[in-house]
């Protein structure tokens, strides 16, 4: 059965563009003003794309009323706004909007956002309590996304003092980290069911690993560890890139889980090594730590099942999640132990294209 999307915009040109982009895949209903939108929303469409700037009742007021109504409060709302209007983006997220799409509309972005939120909504449908929680998480995730964007824009200011730049960078990284964790909590079920709408693109893993390293720096310092990153057997530099095809948040979580696992498993004052190399079709990544996984636990390394008490480092959900995140992106993962040298996780991701 086709999903239904309510499109709300007072301008014919915008409605026509959205209809052209979405009509082949979804059932569409349209409203050109706020009161009409509220009437149509009572029919409980699966998603609402809502323009902010409309005469009379604007998009903010429409969203506020939707979220105050028991019948419509769980319908995801994506606000559509110009970049100028998005200066007030936090207001919309505070009243329950799930996300924003900026004008001028980019066809691929519109389709990807719609597909993602419909998949998340479908995953939450079996349980009404879960559905409510899903909608709340989507709103929080949207707020974090906007916070990250604000920090990103401020970081572009050339006159920014070094101490302020450091604070903004930390805010940017923390926002992305929290978004990623929320994203995983919302999408793990669709992944397990094979329904996740993967949005893969070319991605520089080295840049991503630097962000992961920043998040894990307190753990590295507390254990006096060294995290060594190598590219084609040579130490990586700021100028290096390593391009794979994947989804940014999924790759971030994959590396965060696996690097954290290695750091937690390694004895103090040791070296954890992450090395990368290209093949004709894949990027191969190896993460080695000196810790030894007990022989009796190796077969269940990637198992989802929990263990009595606190599981040993690297066993259980972190490893299970890493396997899920690898395979959903078309890669493979395995673990091997050398009793004399330690534990190594080897995984692959599809090779990306380097722009000339």
Secondary structure per residue as TSV (DSSP state, phi and psi in degrees):
chain	resnum	aa	ss	phi	psi
A	1	X	-	360.0	132.3
A	2	X	-	-66.5	141.5
A	3	X	-	-76.1	150.1
A	4	X	E	-109.8	132.8
A	5	X	E	-120.7	131.3
A	6	X	E	-94.6	121.4
A	7	X	E	-103.4	127.1
A	8	X	E	-126.0	114.6
A	9	X	-	-163.0	139.0
A	10	X	S	-83.3	-8.4
A	11	X	-	-103.6	126.0
A	12	X	H	-59.1	-39.6
A	13	X	H	-61.5	-40.7
A	14	X	H	-68.1	-41.7
A	15	X	H	-63.2	-41.5
A	16	X	H	-63.7	-39.6
A	17	X	H	-64.6	-46.6
A	18	X	H	-64.0	-39.2
A	19	X	H	-62.2	-42.5
A	20	X	H	-61.9	-38.9
A	21	X	H	-73.2	-32.3
A	22	X	H	-114.2	-11.8
A	23	X	T	-63.9	-28.1
A	24	X	T	-74.6	-20.7
A	25	X	T	-114.4	-16.6
A	26	X	S	-139.5	157.2
A	27	X	E	-82.5	130.1
A	28	X	E	-117.6	138.8
A	29	X	E	-127.2	147.4
A	30	X	E	-127.7	147.0
A	31	X	E	-137.3	141.9
A	32	X	S	-105.9	5.7
A	33	X	S	-155.9	167.4
A	34	X	H	-63.1	-50.2
A	35	X	H	-58.0	-41.9
A	36	X	H	-64.6	-37.2
A	37	X	H	-61.2	-41.4
A	38	X	H	-65.6	-36.6
A	39	X	H	-65.8	-46.4
A	40	X	H	-69.4	-32.9
A	41	X	H	-65.0	-25.7
A	42	X	T	-63.7	-19.3
A	43	X	T	-80.3	1.0
A	44	X	-	58.7	64.7
A	45	X	-	-64.8	166.4
A	46	X	S	-80.4	-21.7
A	47	X	E	-158.4	149.0
A	48	X	E	-125.9	127.3
A	49	X	E	-102.4	116.4
A	50	X	E	-124.4	117.6
A	51	X	E	-70.8	143.2
A	52	X	S	-80.1	-51.9
A	53	X	-	-87.9	98.9
A	54	X	-	-133.9	147.4
A	55	X	S	-66.9	150.5
A	56	X	S	76.3	-113.8
A	57	X	S	-83.2	112.7
A	58	X	-	-82.7	176.9
A	59	X	H	-62.4	-34.4
A	60	X	H	-61.8	-44.4
A	61	X	H	-68.1	-39.3
A	62	X	H	-59.9	-47.0
A	63	X	H	-61.4	-42.9
A	64	X	H	-59.3	-42.6
A	65	X	H	-71.5	-36.3
A	66	X	H	-60.6	-43.4
A	67	X	H	-76.4	-17.9
A	68	X	H	-87.1	-11.3
A	69	X	S	-97.1	125.0
A	70	X	T	-57.3	-32.9
A	71	X	T	-75.1	-28.2
A	72	X	T	-117.7	-0.7
A	73	X	T	-65.7	-24.3
A	74	X	T	-94.6	1.9
A	75	X	S	-77.1	123.8
A	76	X	E	-62.5	136.0
A	77	X	E	-120.2	123.0
A	78	X	E	-107.5	118.1
A	79	X	E	-81.2	141.0
A	80	X	E	-112.6	124.1
A	81	X	E	-149.6	152.0
A	82	X	E	-72.7	161.7
A	83	X	T	-59.5	-33.6
A	84	X	T	-65.7	-42.9
A	85	X	G	-67.9	-25.9
A	86	X	G	-74.1	-0.1
A	87	X	G	-65.0	-21.5
A	88	X	G	-104.5	23.2
A	89	X	H	-58.2	-35.3
A	90	X	H	-60.9	-31.7
A	91	X	H	-59.9	-43.9
A	92	X	H	-65.4	-38.3
A	93	X	H	-69.7	-33.2
A	94	X	H	-64.1	-31.1
A	95	X	T	-95.0	8.5
A	96	X	T	114.4	-0.1
A	97	X	-	-64.5	145.6
A	98	X	-	-82.1	-33.6
A	99	X	E	-167.8	175.9
A	100	X	E	-123.9	148.1
A	101	X	E	-122.7	130.4
A	102	X	E	-87.7	143.4
A	103	X	E	-87.5	150.5
A	104	X	S	-66.8	144.4
A	105	X	-	-69.3	132.1
A	106	X	-	-98.9	118.3
A	107	X	H	-51.9	-46.1
A	108	X	H	-65.7	-38.5
A	109	X	H	-65.7	-44.1
A	110	X	H	-59.6	-49.0
A	111	X	H	-62.6	-41.0
A	112	X	H	-66.6	-45.0
A	113	X	H	-62.4	-45.6
A	114	X	H	-60.2	-47.0
A	115	X	H	-61.8	-42.3
A	116	X	H	-64.8	-48.5
A	117	X	H	-69.9	-31.4
A	118	X	H	-68.6	-37.3
A	119	X	H	-66.8	-41.8
A	120	X	H	-65.4	-40.0
A	121	X	H	-65.6	-39.9
A	122	X	H	-64.7	-38.9
A	123	X	H	-65.0	-27.8
A	124	X	H	-89.7	-9.7
A	125	X	T	-61.3	-37.9
A	126	X	T	-58.8	-26.1
A	127	X	-	-127.9	117.8
A	128	X	H	-63.2	-38.9
A	129	X	H	-62.9	-42.3
A	130	X	H	-63.7	-36.3
A	131	X	H	-62.1	-43.4
A	132	X	H	-62.6	-43.1
A	133	X	H	-64.2	-38.2
A	134	X	H	-60.9	-46.4
A	135	X	H	-61.7	-41.1
A	136	X	H	-62.8	-45.5
A	137	X	H	-62.0	-39.0
A	138	X	H	-62.3	-40.0
A	139	X	H	-65.4	-42.6
A	140	X	H	-63.6	-44.1
A	141	X	H	-59.7	-40.2
A	142	X	H	-64.1	-41.1
A	143	X	H	-60.7	-43.9
A	144	X	H	-64.6	-37.0
A	145	X	H	-62.9	-41.5
A	146	X	H	-67.8	-38.4
A	147	X	H	-62.8	-41.8
A	148	X	H	-62.3	-42.6
A	149	X	H	-64.0	-40.3
A	150	X	H	-61.6	-44.2
A	151	X	H	-63.6	-40.3
A	152	X	H	-62.0	-42.6
A	153	X	H	-66.8	-40.1
A	154	X	H	-66.7	-33.2
A	155	X	H	-65.6	-17.6
A	156	X	T	-78.4	-11.6
A	157	X	-	-70.1	122.2
A	158	X	T	-71.8	-21.5
A	159	X	T	-90.5	5.7
A	160	X	-	-67.4	131.1
A	161	X	-	-67.2	150.7
A	162	X	H	-58.5	-41.3
A	163	X	H	-67.7	-35.0
A	164	X	H	-71.8	-37.0
A	165	X	H	-62.2	-39.6
A	166	X	H	-64.0	-42.7
A	167	X	H	-65.3	-43.7
A	168	X	H	-65.5	-38.4
A	169	X	H	-63.7	-41.2
A	170	X	H	-63.5	-41.4
A	171	X	H	-63.8	-42.3
A	172	X	H	-59.9	-48.6
A	173	X	H	-67.5	-40.9
A	174	X	H	-65.4	-38.1
A	175	X	H	-63.3	-44.8
A	176	X	H	-66.2	-39.4
A	177	X	H	-61.3	-47.0
A	178	X	H	-65.9	-39.1
A	179	X	H	-58.5	-43.8
A	180	X	H	-63.1	-42.5
A	181	X	H	-64.8	-41.7
A	182	X	H	-64.4	-40.8
A	183	X	H	-59.0	-42.3
A	184	X	H	-64.4	-44.0
A	185	X	H	-62.2	-31.1
A	186	X	H	-82.9	-23.3
A	187	X	H	-115.6	-3.7
A	188	X	H	-63.0	-36.8
A	189	X	H	-65.8	-49.4
A	190	X	H	-57.5	-35.4
A	191	X	H	-62.2	-47.7
A	192	X	H	-64.1	-31.2
A	193	X	H	-87.2	-4.6
A	194	X	T	78.5	20.5
A	195	X	-	-111.4	11.9
A	196	X	-	-74.8	129.3
A	197	X	-	-82.6	82.7
A	198	X	-	-60.2	133.6
A	199	X	-	-119.3	75.1
A	200	X	-	-84.2	146.3
A	201	X	E	-154.7	176.2
A	202	X	E	-68.1	135.5
A	203	X	E	-144.5	131.8
A	204	X	E	-86.5	108.2
A	205	X	H	-67.2	-32.4
A	206	X	H	-64.4	-40.1
A	207	X	H	-64.0	-39.2
A	208	X	H	-66.6	-40.3
A	209	X	H	-64.7	-34.5
A	210	X	H	-63.0	-38.3
A	211	X	H	-65.9	-42.0
A	212	X	H	-61.2	-43.4
A	213	X	H	-60.3	-41.3
A	214	X	H	-59.4	-42.8
A	215	X	H	-64.9	-32.6
A	216	X	H	-97.2	4.0
A	217	X	H	-57.3	-40.2
A	218	X	H	-59.7	-39.1
A	219	X	H	-67.1	-41.6
A	220	X	H	-60.1	-45.5
A	221	X	H	-68.2	-41.0
A	222	X	H	-65.1	-29.0
A	223	X	T	-102.1	1.9
A	224	X	T	54.9	46.2
A	225	X	-	-95.9	161.9
A	226	X	E	-117.0	126.8
A	227	X	E	-104.4	108.9
A	228	X	E	-101.7	125.5
A	229	X	E	-111.5	126.7
A	230	X	E	-125.3	142.6
A	231	X	E	-121.8	119.5
A	232	X	T	51.1	44.0
A	233	X	T	71.8	8.5
A	234	X	E	-120.3	151.5
A	235	X	E	-61.1	134.2
A	236	X	-	-75.3	155.0
A	237	X	-	-128.0	170.1
A	238	X	T	-60.5	-24.6
A	239	X	T	-83.3	-15.7
A	240	X	-	-73.2	151.8
A	241	X	-	-134.0	155.2
A	242	X	-	-141.7	101.5
A	243	X	E	-95.5	125.8
A	244	X	E	-124.7	172.7
A	245	X	E	-106.9	114.8
A	246	X	E	-165.8	-176.6
A	247	X	-	-104.4	131.2
A	248	X	H	-56.7	-50.2
A	249	X	H	-65.7	-38.7
A	250	X	H	-66.6	-41.4
A	251	X	H	-66.9	-39.4
A	252	X	H	-58.7	-48.9
A	253	X	H	-64.4	-38.2
A	254	X	H	-59.1	-49.8
A	255	X	H	-71.8	-36.7
A	256	X	H	-61.0	-47.2
A	257	X	H	-61.7	-47.1
A	258	X	H	-74.2	-38.3
A	259	X	H	-69.3	-41.7
A	260	X	H	-60.5	-42.7
A	261	X	H	-56.4	-46.6
A	262	X	H	-65.3	-41.4
A	263	X	H	-65.6	-39.4
A	264	X	H	-69.8	-33.0
A	265	X	H	-80.0	-25.2
A	266	X	S	-73.1	139.3
A	267	X	-	-63.3	158.4
A	268	X	T	-58.2	152.1
A	269	X	T	64.2	26.2
A	270	X	-	-112.8	178.8
A	271	X	E	-113.1	130.2
A	272	X	E	-106.8	129.8
A	273	X	E	-115.6	131.5
A	274	X	E	-118.1	118.5
A	275	X	E	-124.0	148.3
A	276	X	E	-133.5	143.7
A	277	X	E	-149.3	153.5
A	278	X	E	-92.8	145.2
A	279	X	-	-120.8	-177.1
A	280	X	S	-64.3	-29.9
A	281	X	S	-121.1	-14.5
A	282	X	E	-139.0	159.4
A	283	X	E	-99.3	128.1
A	284	X	E	-104.6	127.8
A	285	X	E	-121.4	133.9
A	286	X	E	-124.2	130.4
A	287	X	E	-121.2	116.5
A	288	X	E	-117.4	134.8
A	289	X	E	-134.0	156.9
A	290	X	S	-76.5	-4.7
A	291	X	-	-70.5	154.6
A	292	X	-	-116.8	120.9
A	293	X	-	-76.0	129.2
A	294	X	-	-57.2	141.7
A	295	X	G	-55.5	-38.6
A	296	X	G	-71.3	-11.6
A	297	X	G	-105.7	-5.6
A	298	X	G	-68.6	-35.1
A	299	X	G	-68.5	-26.1
A	300	X	G	-102.8	18.5
A	301	X	T	-54.1	-45.2
A	302	X	T	-98.9	13.9
A	303	X	-	-74.1	148.6
A	304	X	-	-79.3	-29.6
A	305	X	S	-59.1	140.6
A	306	X	-	-78.5	163.7
A	307	X	-	-113.1	155.9
A	308	X	S	-61.9	131.0
A	309	X	S	69.4	-158.5
A	310	X	S	-80.7	124.0
A	311	X	-	-68.0	153.7
A	312	X	-	-58.8	155.4
A	313	X	T	-54.1	130.1
A	314	X	T	85.9	-0.6
A	315	X	-	-106.8	142.3
A	316	X	S	102.2	-140.3
A	317	X	H	-64.2	-36.0
A	318	X	H	-59.7	-47.4
A	319	X	H	-69.7	-41.0
A	320	X	H	-60.0	-45.3
A	321	X	H	-62.6	-40.6
A	322	X	H	-60.1	-41.8
A	323	X	H	-64.0	-44.4
A	324	X	H	-61.8	-46.1
A	325	X	H	-66.5	-34.3
A	326	X	H	-68.3	-49.6
A	327	X	H	-71.7	-32.4
A	328	X	H	-65.4	-23.0
A	329	X	T	-99.5	11.7
A	330	X	T	86.4	17.7
A	331	X	-	-106.6	-179.4
A	332	X	-	-132.7	154.1
A	333	X	E	-144.1	145.3
A	334	X	E	-150.5	164.2
A	335	X	E	-127.4	142.9
A	336	X	E	-143.1	150.9
A	337	X	E	-123.9	131.6
A	338	X	E	-110.2	117.1
A	339	X	T	-57.4	-26.0
A	340	X	T	-92.3	-26.2
A	341	X	T	-112.8	-23.6
A	342	X	E	121.7	-157.5
A	343	X	E	-110.1	138.4
A	344	X	E	-131.3	130.0
A	345	X	E	-105.8	128.1
A	346	X	E	-119.5	128.0
A	347	X	E	-144.6	162.9
A	348	X	E	-126.7	154.5
A	349	X	E	-136.7	149.2
A	350	X	E	-57.1	141.1
A	351	X	B	-71.4	138.1
A	352	X	-	-96.8	-176.3
A	353	X	-	-108.7	127.5
A	354	X	-	-87.2	124.8
A	355	X	-	-72.8	139.8
A	356	X	-	-80.0	360.0
